[in-house]
Amino acid sequence: MDTASLGRKKDSFNTIHMWARNFFCKFTENSLTYSFAIALAVFSVYVLISSEVKFLHLTFYNLLSISALSLLIGYQFAIIVYLFSGVEGTFNRIIPLFKEGNFTAFQDHLKTWLEDSSVLSRTILLVIIPFMALEIIRFWQWRYSGGEIPLYFSLFDPGSTLALLLDVINHILAYLMYSMLAIIVWFMIGLTNTIASLGKKNGILTDVFHSDGMGGLKPVQHFMLMAVSNYFIIIALAMIAFVSPRSVVSYETIFLLILLLLGIRLFFITMNTTGSLVNRGVGTELDRIDDMYRMNYEKLLELASKKEYEWEEEELQKLQLVLDLLEKEEKKIRDVHDKNSSKKAIYAFTGSFLIPSITLLEDLTGITVTDMLEKVMGLIGTRI
C-alpha cells in the first residue's frame, strides 16, 4: 500500500460527521480539565444546596453518594471524549494490514457506524424511557395506591424552594448521566461489531513477526481493553452512588448487572476476533514454511539416494542448512504465538472486572470487603 493512498484513506476519516462525535471531540485537547471541572461543579452544587435543605443531613453515605455521582458524570464525559477521539487513530494504525482495496469496505462499515445518529438516539431513549416509566409508576403508586413515598426532596419539605431546586437539578443530572451511559454502551457495541467485521472476511493479513506480538492488532486490542476497563469503573461508580438509601439518584441494581454482563461479553467477542486473526496469520505462515520444508526435504532425499551422492555433497549441505533455518523459523513463530499478549489483556480485564463485582456484592449483601476478608480469614483459621 503506497503512502499516497494511505494518506487519502486516513483523511477520509475526517469526513465522518455525527452530532455526538462533533460535540465531544471539541474537548479533546483539555478533556481531563473539563472532566475535573464538571465533577467539581456537580459536587459543589449538591453540597451547597443540600446544606440549606433542613431535613437533608450530609452524612457519610450522602457525601459518598454525591462524590460518586460527581465523579461518575465527569468520568463519563472524559471517557466519551477519549473513545470518539481515539477510534479513528486506532484503526488508522492497522491500515497496513489490509489487502489492497479491502480497506475501503471496512472504512464504509466504520463510517456507517459512526455516522448513524438514529441508532444512537434510539439507544439513549431505550435507556431513559424505562427509568421515566419507573418514576411515574412509583409516583402513581404512592399517590393513589398507598405505596412508599418517592425520594423527591420537595415531598419531604413542600414549602422549600431549595428542595424543589435540588429535585430539578437531580433529575437533569440523572438523565444526563443515563444519556452518557447510553452513548458509551452504543459505542462499545459498535466498536465490538466493527472489530468483529475484521474476522468475517480475509481482508486482513496479520504480520506474525510484528513487534507487538499480536500480528499488528495490538492497537485494536489495547483500545478495546481501555474501553472495557473504563466501562467497568463507570459501573462501579454508579453502584457506589446508590449505596445510601438517601442516594441522590435512583438506579436499578439489575440494570447495572446487565451492563456488567454486557461488558464481559463484548470484551470476549473482541478477544476471540483478534485471537482468530492472529491464529489465521500464524497458520498461513506455518503452512508456507511446511511447504518449503517438504519441497527441500524431498530434494535432500533424492540427492541422498543417488549412488554418486558424494559429488552432490555441497548441494546436500545447502539443503540441510535450508531445512535447519526453516525449523528455527517455525520454532520462532510458535514461540511468538505462545507469548501472545492476549494473556496480559485477560489479566488486566480480570483486575478491572473485580472493581464493579466487589461493589455489586457489597450492595447486594451489605457486607464490606473488610468484613468479607475477616470472615474468610476466620474460616481459614478454624480449619487450620
Secondary structure, DSSP 8 states (H G I E B T S, - for coil): --HHHHHHHHHHGGG---HHHHHHGGGSTTHHHHHHHHHHHHHHHHHHHHTTSTT----HHHHHHHHHHHHHHHHHHHHHHHHHHHHHHHHHTTGGGB-TTHHHHHHHHHHHHHH-HHHHHHHHHHHHHHHHHHHHHHHHHHHHS-------HHHHSTT-HHHHHHHHHHHHHHHHHHHHHHHHHHHHHHHHHHHHHHTTSS-B---TT-TTSSTT-HHHHHHHHHHHHHHHHHHHHHHHHTSSTT-SS---HHHHHHHHHHHHHHHHHHHHHHHHHHHHHHHHHHHHHHHHHHHHHHHHHHHHTSTTGGGGHHHHHHHHHHHHHHHHHHHHHHHHHHT-THHHHHHHHHHHHHHHHHHHHHHHH---HHHHHHHHHHHHHHH-
